[in-house]
Amino acid sequence: MTSVSVVLPAYNEAARIENTVSITAETLSKITHSFEIIIAEDGSKDGTDRIASELSEKYPYVKHLHSDERQGRGKALNRAFKAASGEVLCYIDVDLATDMSYLEKLIRAISTDGYDFATGSRIMPESDAKRPFKREFASRGYNSMVRLFLHSKLYDHQCGFKAFRRGPLLELLDEIENQHWFWDTELLVRAQHRGYRVLEFPVYWRHGGSSKVNFAKDIVGMGSEVFRLWWELFFPGLFSGKGKIFLTAFLAILILALAATFLGASEVLENIKHVSPGTLALASFVYCASWPLRGMRFQQILNRLGNHYGIGFLTGSIFISQSANVILPARIGDLSRMYILKKSKDLAFTTSFSSLTVERVFDIIAITFIAILASSGVASRLELTPWMESLIKFSGVAVLLFFAALFILSYRESRNKKKGKEKVHKNISGEPLSKIKEFASTFIRQMSVVAVRPGAFLAVVASSLLIWGMDIFTCFLVLKAFPAAGVDMTSTFSISLVFLAVALGNIAKTFPITPGAIGTYEVALTAVFVLGGIKPELAFTVAVIDHIIKNSITLLGGGLALSELGFRWREVLSTNTDTLKGM
């Protein structure tokens, strides 16, 4: 009979790996005389690696693949299948939740019946499966979502009892992006979309005890993976890094083109002819002057965290990341600043991430505060639309929730500080704290140093207000450069109107729709200006020129900073697009 390789993915399975290998070998010997059992041991800390190594030395049909660090279930399976020698490749969960009497049917589906992929099912009407209600409910909901959105014909995509024909499996392995729990689903869905024959059959299944699935974290993560795979399958190319950039850039151009067409392109061009070049030059100078302030604020934040760098270097890194944000959607360009800090200064990822988060939060604080003050200044003559009020309320609530959560977490961290030594001691003999928990703890502690302590809080708030004040003054000068506006630039109403417009425009930037919020920013500014009595075509022209000045200076500064710091656009952008592709 065809040779068979059975993979046992094992993470901290010291208590049952030996028994599982024994039962698997006994079952396989009744089906075929040519088989191997591969223990894909994935960074275990409980002695599983030692037992697996002993089994591989004791039995010639057992192969042990060890990883010092946990790779993730999917990655461990990929590695094992590529190392397997059988024509029929299987994997079964170590807990043997599926009755092993079905193993022969699983193997023969591939070796004899002509199927390319075969899987047991806990959800088919004929299945006999029992597990906790919470997991049963979540599993059925998840699999229903997969059937609906990914057009799968299977009932159960996650049962740990599968077999594959060698050729078709190896053809698909490199296409699978997920390296953890979604691996099974992505494999079976891609197999169906490629036209391979897939068999699903009911099994007798009993819950095998503790699960390695983090119920909240992994279920949410798998939901986002369903959305990612849906994009890839039904909109091929658009969800890749470059494809998404082109798509969002096209959306930005479309928004601007539609707005210009609706308002009258000829009127927009006529307004540009009468602009004051000197005033625009002054606006550009003011905006340039705001950048060293951004460097000083970032320096303040990092100083509080014990990292001291020059303003020139920090301003340059901000220029580069903001330039990437103009090009890339969803503010993914912020990752390039982390990359620069890591490569140039070897700054820890947690520190760069927490400092960037603090910076973004204080940006929202500043523009929300400005929006609230400005809205009170125009309240007598301008009635805010529901979406404007919603934007302001959204920002205010987001800030309050953030600080409430941070205060609570910081308080808990401080309370647990005294117990820290006990926790470390307890974990020496058992499994250590996961990297995720360590990262979260460090992140919270660093955030609280800047965001919660009064002195640091006030210093960063003051610098943030100054930065955004200069951003608003830039727009103020751009509006003044158009004589046709007929606006009294000394009145409280006019000043408040510009403050409100820029504040709402920047709050709108928090929604990752287009690269650099091109299009959405202009629409927000135009809407506020029109409500303030400025003609629509002139309001749109001012908004476009304001954003062109700011983005042009950002890109120019980014280019100069790249040259000064010794980086290249391709290097910086690839750092972000690679991350974008994995989103």
VEXKE-453749 format. One record per residue (C-alpha): residue in one letter; x, y, z; residue number from 0. Coordinates in Angstrom, 3 decimals. Layout:
BEGIN
 resn        u        v        w resi
    A        X        Y        Z  NUM
...
REM end
This chain:
BEGIN
 resn        u        v        w resi
    M    0.000    0.000    0.000    0
    T    0.987    3.640   -0.474    1
    S    3.403    4.925    2.154    2
    V    1.835    7.088    4.875    3
    S    3.272    9.923    6.990    4
    V    1.316   10.958   10.075    5
    V    2.231   14.272   11.695    6
    L    1.525   14.887   15.385    7
    P    1.698   18.652   16.122    8
    A    2.856   18.830   19.740    9
    Y    3.144   21.780   22.090   10
    N    3.581   20.938   25.787   11
    E    2.186   17.414   25.390   12
    A    4.565   15.556   27.722   13
    A    1.670   13.867   29.548   14
    R    0.262   12.111   26.494   15
    I    2.704   12.145   23.561   16
    E    4.085    8.660   24.287   17
    N    0.621    7.100   24.515   18
    T   -0.481    8.879   21.327   19
    V    2.528    7.597   19.389   20
    S    1.844    4.081   20.636   21
    I   -1.828    4.085   19.638   22
    T   -1.081    5.739   16.294   23
    A    1.617    3.188   15.433   24
    E   -0.628    0.291   16.447   25
    T   -3.473    1.609   14.272   26
    L   -1.221    2.333   11.284   27
    S    0.335   -1.170   11.405   28
    K   -3.107   -2.642   10.682   29
    I   -3.532   -0.375    7.647   30
    T   -0.107   -0.293    5.983   31
    H    3.394   -1.662    6.460   32
    S    4.996    1.545    5.181   33
    F    4.497    4.435    7.550   34
    E    6.284    7.069    9.619   35
    I    5.165    9.196   12.545   36
    I    6.548   12.737   12.692   37
    I    6.347   14.591   16.007   38
    A    6.270   18.281   15.061   39
    E    7.304   19.508   18.494   40
    D    6.824   23.257   18.601   41
    G    8.943   24.933   21.286   42
    S    7.589   22.907   24.235   43
    K    8.749   23.781   27.744   44
    D    7.425   20.776   29.684   45
    G    9.786   18.044   28.521   46
    T    7.894   17.033   25.387   47
    D   11.087   17.531   23.376   48
    R   13.000   15.065   25.549   49
    I   10.294   12.398   25.317   50
    A    9.938   12.897   21.562   51
    S   13.685   12.556   21.113   52
    E   13.711    9.318   23.117   53
    L   10.838    7.928   21.035   54
    S   12.658    8.733   17.805   55
    E   15.725    6.868   19.053   56
    K   13.666    3.903   20.216   57
    Y   11.451    3.453   17.141   58
    P   12.755    3.705   13.563   59
    Y    9.373    4.893   12.267   60
    V    9.309    7.940   14.604   61
    K   10.887   11.215   13.493   62
    H   11.244   14.197   15.829   63
    L   11.289   17.781   14.518   64
    H   12.184   20.240   17.265   65
    S   11.902   24.031   17.405   66
    D   13.500   26.051   20.211   67
    E   10.756   28.692   20.002   68
    R    7.088   28.251   19.281   69
    Q    6.479   28.767   15.558   70
    G    2.714   28.413   15.511   71
    R    0.663   25.375   14.588   72
    G    0.524   26.092   10.866   73
    K    4.244   26.742   10.513   74
    A    5.082   23.570   12.442   75
    L    2.808   21.560   10.132   76
    N    4.316   23.142    7.012   77
    R    7.789   22.185    8.143   78
    A    6.737   18.621    9.006   79
    F    4.941   17.956    5.724   80
    K    7.903   19.192    3.697   81
    A   10.124   16.801    5.641   82
    A    7.716   13.847    5.265   83
    S    8.412   11.020    2.809   84
    G    4.938    9.470    2.455   85
    E    2.601    9.766   -0.527   86
    V   -0.341   10.139    1.845   87
    L    0.257   12.887    4.400   88
    C   -1.929   13.059    7.510   89
    Y   -2.091   14.930   10.735   90
    I   -4.046   14.175   13.864   91
    D   -4.289   16.066   17.152   92
    V   -2.283   14.563   20.000   93
    D   -5.326   14.387   22.272   94
    L   -6.843   11.753   19.910   95
    A  -10.225   13.418   20.271   96
    T  -11.290   11.752   17.022   97
    D  -11.778    7.993   17.365   98
    M   -8.788    6.284   15.733   99
    S  -11.030    3.695   14.093  100
    Y  -11.617    6.366   11.410  101
    L   -7.930    6.562   10.501  102
    E   -8.227    3.810    7.870  103
    K  -11.115    5.619    6.165  104
    L   -9.118    8.863    6.234  105
    I   -6.087    7.260    4.582  106
    R   -8.042    5.202    2.024  107
    A   -9.922    8.328    0.894  108
    I   -6.594    9.525   -0.493  109
    S   -4.800    6.299   -1.392  110
    T   -7.711    4.414   -2.937  111
    D  -10.795    6.595   -3.453  112
    G   -9.116    9.330   -5.486  113
    Y   -9.589   12.305   -3.158  114
    D   -6.887   14.965   -2.842  115
    F   -7.895   16.158    0.633  116
    A   -9.922   14.451    3.366  117
    T  -11.077   15.672    6.770  118
    G  -13.134   14.445    9.647  119
    S  -16.134   16.528   10.695  120
    R  -17.619   17.194   14.111  121
    I  -20.512   19.247   12.725  122
    M  -22.081   17.123    9.969  123
    P  -25.579   15.897   10.931  124
    E  -24.303   12.302   11.238  125
    S  -21.366   13.269   13.481  126
    D  -21.237   12.224   17.136  127
    A  -19.323   15.009   18.886  128
    K  -19.459   16.375   22.409  129
    R  -17.663   19.462   23.698  130
    P  -18.373   22.456   25.992  131
    F  -21.287   24.606   24.841  132
    K  -19.113   27.747   24.548  133
    R  -16.746   26.074   22.100  134
    E  -19.545   24.346   20.211  135
    F  -21.370   27.658   19.739  136
    A  -18.199   29.495   18.654  137
    S  -17.189   26.691   16.266  138
    R  -20.566   26.559   14.529  139
    G  -20.664   30.328   14.193  140
    Y  -17.137   30.430   12.811  141
    N  -17.702   27.620   10.301  142
    S  -20.963   29.197    9.156  143
    M  -19.065   32.424    8.481  144
    V  -16.467   30.513    6.457  145
    R  -19.190   28.822    4.395  146
    L  -20.947   32.134    3.787  147
    F  -18.017   34.404    2.961  148
    L  -15.491   31.951    1.497  149
    H  -18.014   29.780   -0.370  150
    S  -16.805   26.600    1.287  151
    K  -18.970   23.485    1.024  152
    L  -17.552   21.932    4.195  153
    Y  -19.197   21.901    7.612  154
    D  -16.068   21.706    9.783  155
    H  -12.722   23.239    8.772  156
    Q  -10.830   22.905   12.062  157
    C  -11.108   19.241   12.999  158
    G   -7.607   17.936   13.766  159
    F   -7.993   14.809   11.664  160
    K   -6.928   15.348    8.050  161
    A   -5.163   13.621    5.162  162
    F   -3.742   14.922    1.886  163
    R   -2.282   13.680   -1.370  164
    R    1.356   14.724   -1.393  165
    G    1.416   16.628   -4.708  166
    P   -1.661   18.849   -4.200  167
    L   -0.691   19.638   -0.597  168
    L    2.840   20.743   -1.471  169
    E    1.440   22.890   -4.290  170
    L   -0.744   24.791   -1.810  171
    L    1.580   25.064    1.187  172
    D    3.465   28.124   -0.050  173
    E    0.168   29.942   -0.774  174
    I   -1.003   29.669    2.827  175
    E   -0.186   32.880    4.676  176
    N   -1.534   32.035    8.115  177
    Q    0.890   30.163   10.350  178
    H   -1.358   29.330   13.288  179
    W   -4.936   28.143   13.874  180
    F   -6.423   29.464   10.619  181
    W   -4.007   27.218    8.671  182
    D   -6.578   24.390    8.361  183
    T   -9.329   26.650    7.092  184
    E   -7.144   28.437    4.585  185
    L   -5.814   25.140    3.226  186
    L   -9.256   23.580    2.738  187
    V  -10.789   26.732    1.268  188
    R   -7.917   27.199   -1.199  189
    A   -8.119   23.511   -2.154  190
    Q  -11.801   23.894   -3.026  191
    H  -11.202   27.072   -5.012  192
    R   -8.444   25.295   -6.964  193
    G  -10.821   22.473   -7.889  194
    Y   -9.242   19.663   -5.852  195
    R  -11.454   16.794   -4.675  196
    V  -12.184   17.197   -0.957  197
    L  -13.944   14.605    1.189  198
    E  -15.585   15.433    4.509  199
    F  -17.009   12.606    6.609  200
    P  -18.644   12.444   10.065  201
    V  -16.663   11.124   13.022  202
    Y  -17.043   10.167   16.664  203
    W  -15.305   12.955   18.584  204
    R  -14.885   13.739   22.271  205
    H  -13.302   16.857   23.784  206
    G   -9.710   15.931   24.642  207
    G   -9.298   18.153   27.709  208
    S   -7.451   21.481   27.813  209
    S   -7.176   23.360   24.522  210
    K   -4.251   25.474   23.285  211
    V   -6.728   27.881   21.669  212
    N   -7.036   31.281   23.375  213
    F  -10.811   31.564   23.090  214
    A  -11.050   35.357   22.841  215
    K   -7.795   36.221   21.084  216
    D   -7.697   33.402   18.529  217
    I  -11.385   33.556   17.593  218
    V  -11.120   37.292   16.889  219
    G   -7.895   36.710   14.978  220
    M   -9.479   33.973   12.866  221
    G  -12.401   36.270   12.091  222
    S   -9.993   38.843   10.657  223
    E   -8.296   36.054    8.679  224
    V  -11.634   35.155    7.089  225
    F  -11.916   38.754    5.908  226
    R   -8.325   38.711    4.613  227
    L   -8.813   35.480    2.650  228
    W  -12.131   36.745    1.260  229
    W  -10.310   39.753   -0.223  230
    E   -7.535   37.602   -1.646  231
    L   -9.859   35.085   -3.293  232
    F  -12.552   37.369   -4.644  233
    F  -10.504   40.509   -5.281  234
    P   -7.148   39.020   -6.334  235
    G   -4.257   41.464   -6.251  236
    L   -6.161   44.219   -4.436  237
    F   -5.237   43.018   -0.961  238
    S   -1.551   42.607   -1.678  239
    G    0.731   45.399   -0.445  240
    K    1.061   47.211   -3.783  241
    G   -2.503   46.395   -4.830  242
    K   -3.936   47.940   -1.693  243
    I   -1.793   51.037   -2.132  244
    F   -3.060   51.495   -5.712  245
    L   -6.656   50.846   -4.637  246
    T   -6.626   53.409   -1.827  247
    A   -4.709   55.923   -3.964  248
    F   -7.340   55.538   -6.678  249
    L  -10.042   56.095   -4.052  250
    A   -8.329   59.322   -2.913  251
    I   -8.117   60.633   -6.493  252
    L  -11.725   59.631   -7.121  253
    I  -12.947   61.557   -4.060  254
    L  -11.081   64.698   -5.139  255
    A  -12.218   64.366   -8.765  256
    L  -15.868   63.899   -7.819  257
    A  -15.743   66.857   -5.420  258
    A  -14.104   69.094   -8.040  259
    T  -16.606   68.020  -10.708  260
    F  -19.562   68.550   -8.419  261
    L  -18.367   71.993   -7.316  262
    G  -17.187   73.055  -10.770  263
    A  -13.609   72.440  -11.922  264
    S  -13.487   75.716  -13.881  265
    E  -14.391   77.737  -10.765  266
    V  -11.685   75.917   -8.780  267
    L   -9.062   76.820  -11.416  268
    E  -10.278   80.429  -11.538  269
    N   -9.824   80.755   -7.781  270
    I   -6.253   79.442   -8.031  271
    K   -5.397   82.181  -10.586  272
    H   -6.099   84.901   -8.020  273
    V   -4.184   83.407   -5.104  274
    S   -1.456   85.412   -3.338  275
    P    1.902   83.584   -3.816  276
    G    3.536   85.541   -0.994  277
    T    0.933   84.469    1.546  278
    L    1.203   80.857    0.415  279
    A    4.975   81.087    0.840  280
    L    4.457   82.374    4.383  281
    A    2.057   79.483    5.059  282
    S    4.701   77.050    3.828  283
    F    7.320   78.626    6.103  284
    V    5.024   78.327    9.137  285
    Y    4.373   74.665    8.402  286
    C    8.100   73.997    8.005  287
    A    8.702   75.605   11.398  288
    S    6.307   73.148   13.051  289
    W    8.506   70.132   12.279  290
    P   11.290   70.788   14.794  291
    L    8.495   71.049   17.386  292
    R    7.402   67.530   16.438  293
    G   10.976   66.381   16.996  294
    M   11.089   68.115   20.392  295
    R    7.827   66.492   21.484  296
    F    9.032   63.039   20.461  297
    Q   12.276   63.765   22.298  298
    Q   10.261   64.651   25.436  299
    I    8.422   61.333   25.251  300
    L   11.551   59.247   24.712  301
    N   13.470   61.133   27.422  302
    R   10.797   60.140   29.908  303
    L   11.405   56.535   28.892  304
    G   15.154   56.853   29.427  305
    N   16.201   57.194   25.786  306
    H   18.075   60.339   24.743  307
    Y   18.489   61.196   21.050  308
    G   19.115   64.406   19.140  309
    I   16.254   66.529   17.805  310
    G   17.683   66.410   14.272  311
    F   17.629   62.607   14.152  312
    L   14.143   62.386   15.667  313
    T   12.716   65.083   13.381  314
    G   14.180   63.212   10.409  315
    S   12.633   59.916   11.500  316
    I    9.248   61.651   11.866  317
    F    9.607   63.185    8.401  318
    I   10.246   59.734    6.940  319
    S    7.344   58.023    8.719  320
    Q    4.937   60.840    7.863  321
    S    6.101   60.692    4.232  322
    A    5.312   56.977    4.240  323
    N    1.878   57.814    5.681  324
    V    1.232   60.107    2.702  325
    I    1.951   57.186    0.364  326
    L    0.551   54.249    2.335  327
    P   -2.969   53.762    3.733  328
    A   -4.073   53.219    7.347  329
    R   -1.109   55.140    8.842  330
    I    0.960   51.999    8.323  331
    G    3.875   54.348    7.617  332
    D    4.376   54.723   11.375  333
    L    6.096   51.332   11.271  334
    S    8.966   52.877    9.326  335
    R    9.814   55.083   12.321  336
    M   10.057   51.981   14.499  337
    Y   12.295   50.410   11.862  338
    I   14.582   53.464   11.766  339
    L   14.795   53.659   15.558  340
    K   15.610   49.966   15.784  341
    K   18.199   49.943   12.998  342
    S   19.883   53.244   13.882  343
    K   19.644   53.245   17.680  344
    D   18.702   49.646   18.505  345
    L   15.615   50.939   20.346  346
    A   13.378   48.154   21.661  347
    F   10.166   47.598   19.745  348
    T    8.042   48.015   22.882  349
    T    9.554   51.443   23.551  350
    S    9.121   52.742   20.001  351
    F    5.580   51.364   19.863  352
    S    4.546   52.872   23.210  353
    S    6.120   56.247   22.356  354
    L    4.319   56.344   19.010  355
    T    1.043   55.413   20.673  356
    V    1.499   58.204   23.219  357
    E    2.223   60.659   20.411  358
    R   -0.936   59.664   18.529  359
    V   -3.087   59.867   21.662  360
    F   -1.835   63.364   22.468  361
    D   -2.515   64.394   18.876  362
    I   -6.132   63.351   19.385  363
    I   -6.244   65.155   22.741  364
    A   -4.967   68.375   21.164  365
    I   -7.247   68.397   18.121  366
    T  -10.277   67.350   20.187  367
    F   -9.631   70.168   22.660  368
    I   -9.243   72.609   19.757  369
    A  -12.434   71.295   18.119  370
    I  -14.436   71.733   21.324  371
    L  -13.164   75.294   21.843  372
    A  -13.696   76.166   18.186  373
    S  -17.219   74.755   18.103  374
    S  -18.158   76.963   21.054  375
    G  -16.681   79.943   19.183  376
    V  -18.886   79.380   16.137  377
    A  -21.957   78.093   17.960  378
    S  -23.837   81.396   17.670  379
    R  -23.652   81.467   13.858  380
    L  -23.034   77.903   12.771  381
    E  -25.031   74.772   13.530  382
    L  -22.832   71.688   13.414  383
    T  -24.049   68.774   11.325  384
    P  -24.640   65.429   13.093  385
    W  -21.494   63.885   11.570  386
    M  -19.353   66.771   12.837  387
    E  -20.761   66.434   16.327  388
    S  -20.240   62.672   16.128  389
    L  -16.590   63.123   15.146  390
    I  -15.932   65.433   18.097  391
    K  -17.796   63.137   20.501  392
    F  -16.014   60.085   19.108  393
    S  -12.607   61.654   19.734  394
    G  -13.558   62.797   23.206  395
    V  -14.927   59.394   24.194  396
    A  -11.887   57.630   22.695  397
    V   -9.531   59.800   24.764  398
    L  -11.520   59.262   27.956  399
    L  -11.714   55.502   27.440  400
    F   -8.006   55.343   26.688  401
    F   -6.988   57.146   29.870  402
    A   -9.542   55.282   31.973  403
    A   -8.161   51.965   30.714  404
    L   -4.579   53.137   31.194  405
    F   -5.235   54.321   34.753  406
    I   -6.872   50.983   35.627  407
    L   -4.097   48.937   34.046  408
    S   -1.387   51.078   35.637  409
    Y   -3.056   50.716   39.029  410
    R   -3.198   46.949   38.634  411
    E    0.442   46.870   37.547  412
    S    1.507   48.838   40.615  413
    R   -0.508   46.548   42.906  414
    N    1.024   43.474   41.349  415
    K    4.537   44.910   41.559  416
    K    5.021   43.625   45.095  417
    K    3.836   40.200   44.020  418
    G    6.131   40.189   41.002  419
    K    8.928   38.250   42.706  420
    E    6.473   35.555   43.777  421
    K    5.102   35.238   40.234  422
    V    8.561   34.948   38.736  423
    H    9.480   32.320   41.304  424
    K    6.387   30.267   40.516  425
    N    7.074   30.367   36.820  426
    I   10.650   29.102   37.096  427
    S    9.506   25.502   37.440  428
    G    6.623   25.850   35.023  429
    E    5.932   27.701   31.806  430
    P    7.316   31.268   31.793  431
    L    5.186   34.268   31.012  432
    S    4.448   34.481   27.308  433
    K    6.124   37.102   25.169  434
    I    2.761   38.710   24.619  435
    K    2.207   39.222   28.337  436
    E    5.721   40.569   28.788  437
    F    5.224   42.966   25.897  438
    A    1.851   44.144   27.263  439
    S    3.295   44.712   30.730  440
    T    6.231   46.739   29.376  441
    F    3.932   48.663   27.047  442
    I    1.531   49.635   29.850  443
    R    4.370   50.654   32.155  444
    Q    6.004   52.860   29.521  445
    M    2.711   54.428   28.493  446
    S    1.872   55.304   32.091  447
    V    5.261   57.029   32.556  448
    V    4.315   59.639   29.956  449
    A    0.529   59.640   29.787  450
    V   -0.475   59.336   33.439  451
    R    2.136   61.290   35.417  452
    P    1.020   64.945   35.664  453
    G    4.334   66.626   34.795  454
    A    4.927   64.594   31.658  455
    F    1.269   64.832   30.687  456
    L    1.181   68.633   30.810  457
    A    4.493   68.991   28.950  458
    V    3.397   66.780   26.060  459
    V   -0.088   68.353   25.936  460
    A    1.461   71.829   25.698  461
    S    3.811   70.849   22.868  462
    S    0.958   69.043   21.056  463
    L   -1.263   72.125   21.233  464
    L    1.589   74.258   19.874  465
    I    2.189   71.839   16.973  466
    W   -1.466   71.764   15.982  467
    G   -1.766   75.501   16.498  468
    M    0.888   76.012   13.811  469
    D   -0.859   73.480   11.561  470
    I   -4.055   75.530   11.906  471
    F   -2.207   78.806   11.363  472
    T   -0.908   77.369    8.087  473
    C   -4.483   76.782    6.913  474
    F   -5.437   80.246    8.203  475
    L   -2.791   81.803    5.929  476
    V   -3.875   79.685    2.949  477
    L   -7.435   80.951    3.346  478
    K   -6.141   84.501    3.639  479
    A   -4.232   84.016    0.352  480
    F   -7.584   83.954   -1.503  481
    P   -9.027   87.475   -1.633  482
    A  -12.289   86.126   -3.053  483
    A  -13.033   84.485    0.275  484
    G  -14.242   87.814    1.611  485
    V  -13.660   86.613    5.155  486
    D  -12.755   88.922    8.012  487
    M   -9.675   87.116    9.277  488
    T   -9.580   89.143   12.495  489
    S  -13.018   88.116   13.729  490
    T  -13.436   85.495   16.449  491
    F  -15.886   83.616   14.236  492
    S  -13.462   83.310   11.304  493
    I  -10.588   82.205   13.520  494
    S  -12.808   79.646   15.250  495
    L  -14.045   78.444   11.855  496
    V  -10.498   77.665   10.664  497
    F   -9.688   76.002   13.987  498
    L  -12.776   73.817   13.726  499
    A  -12.171   72.938   10.061  500
    V   -8.588   71.769   10.595  501
    A   -9.488   69.957   13.806  502
    L  -12.303   68.010   12.147  503
    G  -10.127   67.366    9.099  504
    N   -7.454   65.793   11.284  505
    I   -9.962   63.829   13.335  506
    A  -11.235   62.460   10.002  507
    K   -7.656   61.291    9.334  508
    T   -8.028   58.735   12.134  509
    F  -10.266   56.721    9.809  510
    P   -7.858   54.788    7.513  511
    I   -9.654   55.180    4.183  512
    T   -7.033   56.648    1.842  513
    P   -3.244   57.260    1.923  514
    G   -2.509   60.413    3.914  515
    A   -6.286   60.952    4.248  516
    I   -6.170   62.565    0.792  517
    G   -9.751   63.281   -0.175  518
    T  -11.322   62.780    3.229  519
    Y   -9.360   65.686    4.740  520
    E  -10.394   68.019    1.902  521
    V  -14.050   66.997    2.163  522
    A  -14.090   67.641    5.935  523
    L  -12.486   71.088    5.584  524
    T  -14.781   72.017    2.701  525
    A  -17.895   71.046    4.655  526
    V  -16.959   73.234    7.630  527
    F  -15.987   76.212    5.459  528
    V  -19.246   75.997    3.505  529
    L  -21.264   75.979    6.727  530
    G  -19.310   79.084    7.723  531
    G  -20.503   80.935    4.631  532
    I  -17.582   80.391    2.223  533
    K  -18.518   79.454   -1.341  534
    P  -18.204   75.672   -1.927  535
    E  -15.770   75.890   -4.853  536
    L  -13.532   78.318   -2.932  537
    A  -13.719   76.222    0.235  538
    F  -12.651   73.147   -1.714  539
    T   -9.786   75.047   -3.390  540
    V   -8.464   76.228   -0.021  541
    A   -8.687   72.714    1.399  542
    V   -6.812   71.216   -1.562  543
    I   -4.031   73.868   -1.528  544
    D   -3.651   73.532    2.248  545
    H   -3.205   69.774    1.971  546
    I   -0.872   70.050   -1.040  547
    I    1.423   72.402    0.899  548
    K    1.521   70.113    3.921  549
    N    2.022   66.892    1.966  550
    S    4.638   68.436   -0.331  551
    I    6.718   69.697    2.590  552
    T    6.340   66.330    4.291  553
    L    7.549   64.421    1.230  554
    L   10.411   66.859    0.576  555
    G   11.525   66.660    4.209  556
    G   11.198   62.871    4.108  557
    G   13.455   62.682    1.052  558
    L   16.103   64.883    2.641  559
    A   15.929   62.910    5.904  560
    L   16.363   59.619    4.049  561
    S   19.530   60.934    2.428  562
    E   20.844   62.326    5.715  563
    L   20.144   59.175    7.736  564
    G   21.344   56.784    5.033  565
    F   18.084   55.034    4.172  566
    R   16.291   54.458    0.858  567
    W   12.620   54.799   -0.061  568
    R   12.462   51.174   -1.207  569
    E   13.892   49.971    2.101  570
    V   11.467   52.030    4.191  571
    L    8.360   51.346    2.120  572
    S    9.058   47.622    1.832  573
    T    9.160   47.462    5.632  574
    N    5.600   48.769    5.666  575
    T    4.182   46.979    2.616  576
    D    5.455   43.628    3.902  577
    T    3.558   44.294    7.118  578
    L    0.548   45.490    5.131  579
    K    0.511   42.275    3.134  580
    G    0.268   40.281    6.327  581
    M   -2.607   42.303    7.715  582
REM end
